[in-house]
Amino acid sequence: MQTPAPFGYERATSVDHAIQLLEQLGPEARLVAGGHSLLPMMKIRLAQPEHLIDINPLAAELGSISIDGDSLVIGAMTRHNDLLASPLVGEHFPILQDAERVIADPVVRNRGTVGGSLCQADPAEDLSAALSALHATATIRGSSGSRSVPVRELHVGPYETVVGDAEILTEIRVPIRNGCGSAYEKVERRVGDWAIASAAAVVWMDGGIITDAGVGLAAVGADHFVSPAAEAALRGQQPTEDVIVAAAAAAAAECNPSTDQRGPAEYKRHLAGELTARALRRAVARAQGGQ
Ligand SMILES: Cc1cc2nc3c(=O)[nH]c(=O)nc-3n(C[C@H](O)[C@H](O)[C@H](O)COP(=O)(O)OP(=O)(O)OC[C@H]3O[C@@H](n4cnc5c(N)ncnc54)[C@H](O)[C@@H]3O)c2cc1C
């Protein structure tokens, strides 16, 4: 039987209360959202927080999806399933629903949250790759106020983020720009599993030219979940097959996969390139009004 070490339990009643509890209880306290990453780690004692601060009562404050000016705003307590079902998300960023369809299973998606996923910072986390490709920003709040951090700068390494001990991620803001097309591709060993490799592609097009691009990668050791070389290969270009293949090759060359139970490094590198090309083709088609 797997049982966690003893811990204290508090329920936050507001974001300010959660921050106050984090400050009061110190660095051995942890927030718990969906609990789908933290609780399994506690059961095998990879994590042994002295206190859990339950932020599920903040679902009303942090659980909505809305448009604010020229951004889509996704609250940190938004459940995977809510992102998957949101017409607003589908209209603006189908990449997020492509990704959600292949994240875990319905039980995990019912409970797991966007904020928990990003803060867990698992190197195979699908939303980290998709939101990095979208050039989204994360809003992080502490007792001295809020700060905004690009999602691609949120992760400092596996299971490590820039969110401080007494801070909480409150929302993700995704800029809405004209001419956007986006798509996500993933290969896993079986349905509901973490990725062997996955790729996120976003293009912004004007007059048949890619004016800006985002290429995200998960599970293949890409720094900050992105491939700047692939993005540079796309900017200012027409989306021809040659350009797409060159960008995909740049993504494959830039990532740094390791051999493990999900496959050898060279297979993952091959997948990174192939999935980037497939995601780019679909993103371009969507930007041009297809699919
Ligand atoms: C069987 C299984 C399969 C899975 N498959 C996939 C998959 O294929 N792809 C994928 O991407 N994910 C997968 N996941 C992970 C899943 O998406 C989890 O829901 C997610 O990783 C964590 O979200 P959570 O809300 O459960 O976070 P929790 O477990 O509650 O928290 C995770 C961490 O984030 C911190 N945290 C939570 N919310 C905040 C916040 N607002 N501010 C600051 N810190 C916060 C917690 O303190 C903790 O350290 C899988 C999980 C399981 C159990």
The ligand as an SDF file (V2000), in Angstrom:
LIG
                    3D

 53 58  0  0  0  0  0  0  0  0999 V2000
   -2.6370    8.8130  -15.2560 C   0  0  0  0  0  0  0  0  0  0  0  0
   -2.2230   10.2070  -15.6460 C   0  0  0  0  0  0  0  0  0  0  0  0
   -1.9150   10.4640  -16.9690 C   0  0  0  0  0  0  0  0  0  0  0  0
   -1.5290   11.7430  -17.3510 C   0  0  0  0  0  0  0  0  0  0  0  0
   -1.2350   11.9810  -18.6660 N   0  0  0  0  0  0  0  0  0  0  0  0
   -0.8750   13.2070  -19.0550 C   0  0  0  0  0  0  0  0  0  0  0  0
   -0.5650   13.4890  -20.4180 C   0  0  0  0  0  0  0  0  0  0  0  0
   -0.6510   12.6330  -21.2990 O   0  0  0  0  0  0  0  0  0  0  0  0
   -0.1710   14.7520  -20.7340 N   0  0  0  0  0  0  0  0  0  0  0  0
   -0.0840   15.7460  -19.7980 C   0  0  0  0  0  0  0  0  0  0  0  0
    0.2780   16.8450  -20.1490 O   0  0  0  0  0  0  0  0  0  0  0  0
   -0.4100   15.5230  -18.4970 N   0  0  0  0  0  0  0  0  0  0  0  0
   -0.7890   14.2920  -18.1070 C   0  0  0  0  0  0  0  0  0  0  0  0
   -1.0880   14.0590  -16.7850 N   0  0  0  0  0  0  0  0  0  0  0  0
   -1.0060   15.1550  -15.7980 C   0  0  0  0  0  0  0  0  0  0  0  0
   -2.3410   15.8280  -15.6360 C   0  0  0  0  0  0  0  0  0  0  0  0
   -2.5250   16.7060  -16.7060 O   0  0  0  0  0  0  0  0  0  0  0  0
   -2.4260   16.5890  -14.3010 C   0  0  0  0  0  0  0  0  0  0  0  0
   -3.6900   17.0740  -14.1290 O   0  0  0  0  0  0  0  0  0  0  0  0
   -1.4890   17.7790  -14.1950 C   0  0  0  0  0  0  0  0  0  0  0  0
   -0.1670   17.4070  -14.3460 O   0  0  0  0  0  0  0  0  0  0  0  0
   -1.4950   18.4480  -12.8250 C   0  0  0  0  0  0  0  0  0  0  0  0
   -2.6360   19.2120  -12.6260 O   0  0  0  0  0  0  0  0  0  0  0  0
   -3.3230   19.1930  -11.1990 P   0  0  0  0  0  0  0  0  0  0  0  0
   -4.3260   20.2860  -11.1860 O   0  0  0  0  0  0  0  0  0  0  0  0
   -3.7830   17.8180  -10.8840 O   0  0  0  0  0  0  0  0  0  0  0  0
   -2.0960   19.6410  -10.2440 O   0  0  0  0  0  0  0  0  0  0  0  0
   -1.6930   19.1830   -8.7780 P   0  0  0  0  0  0  0  0  0  0  0  0
   -1.2950   17.7500   -8.7620 O   0  0  0  0  0  0  0  0  0  0  0  0
   -2.7250   19.6160   -7.7960 O   0  0  0  0  0  0  0  0  0  0  0  0
   -0.4050   20.1130   -8.5610 O   0  0  0  0  0  0  0  0  0  0  0  0
    0.7720   19.9130   -9.3160 C   0  0  0  0  0  0  0  0  0  0  0  0
    1.8270   20.9300   -8.8360 C   0  0  0  0  0  0  0  0  0  0  0  0
    1.4600   22.2510   -9.2110 O   0  0  0  0  0  0  0  0  0  0  0  0
    1.3480   23.0990   -8.0550 C   0  0  0  0  0  0  0  0  0  0  0  0
    0.2070   23.9820   -8.3320 N   0  0  0  0  0  0  0  0  0  0  0  0
   -1.0460   23.6030   -8.6840 C   0  0  0  0  0  0  0  0  0  0  0  0
   -1.7890   24.6900   -8.9800 N   0  0  0  0  0  0  0  0  0  0  0  0
   -0.9860   25.7700   -8.7810 C   0  0  0  0  0  0  0  0  0  0  0  0
   -1.1680   27.1910   -8.9420 C   0  0  0  0  0  0  0  0  0  0  0  0
   -2.3480   27.7100   -9.3600 N   0  0  0  0  0  0  0  0  0  0  0  0
   -0.1330   28.0170   -8.6510 N   0  0  0  0  0  0  0  0  0  0  0  0
    1.0600   27.5020   -8.2440 C   0  0  0  0  0  0  0  0  0  0  0  0
    1.2930   26.1850   -8.0780 N   0  0  0  0  0  0  0  0  0  0  0  0
    0.2780   25.3270   -8.3720 C   0  0  0  0  0  0  0  0  0  0  0  0
    1.1590   22.1620   -6.8850 C   0  0  0  0  0  0  0  0  0  0  0  0
    1.6320   22.7330   -5.6690 O   0  0  0  0  0  0  0  0  0  0  0  0
    2.0090   20.9740   -7.3190 C   0  0  0  0  0  0  0  0  0  0  0  0
    3.3700   21.2310   -7.0350 O   0  0  0  0  0  0  0  0  0  0  0  0
   -1.4590   12.7860  -16.3760 C   0  0  0  0  0  0  0  0  0  0  0  0
   -1.7790   12.5210  -15.0380 C   0  0  0  0  0  0  0  0  0  0  0  0
   -2.1610   11.2380  -14.6750 C   0  0  0  0  0  0  0  0  0  0  0  0
   -2.5000   10.9770  -13.2420 C   0  0  0  0  0  0  0  0  0  0  0  0
  1  2  1  0
  2  3  1  0
  2 52  2  0
  3  4  2  0
  4  5  1  0
  4 50  1  0
  5  6  2  0
  6  7  1  0
  6 13  1  0
  7  8  2  0
  7  9  1  0
  9 10  1  0
 10 11  2  0
 10 12  1  0
 12 13  2  0
 13 14  1  0
 14 15  1  0
 14 50  1  0
 15 16  1  0
 16 17  1  0
 16 18  1  0
 18 19  1  0
 18 20  1  0
 20 21  1  0
 20 22  1  0
 22 23  1  0
 23 24  1  0
 24 25  2  0
 24 26  1  0
 24 27  1  0
 27 28  1  0
 28 29  2  0
 28 30  1  0
 28 31  1  0
 31 32  1  0
 32 33  1  0
 33 34  1  0
 33 48  1  0
 34 35  1  0
 35 36  1  0
 35 46  1  0
 36 37  1  0
 36 45  1  0
 37 38  2  0
 38 39  1  0
 39 40  1  0
 39 45  2  0
 40 41  1  0
 40 42  2  0
 42 43  1  0
 43 44  2  0
 44 45  1  0
 46 47  1  0
 46 48  1  0
 48 49  1  0
 50 51  2  0
 51 52  1  0
 52 53  1  0
M  END
$$$$
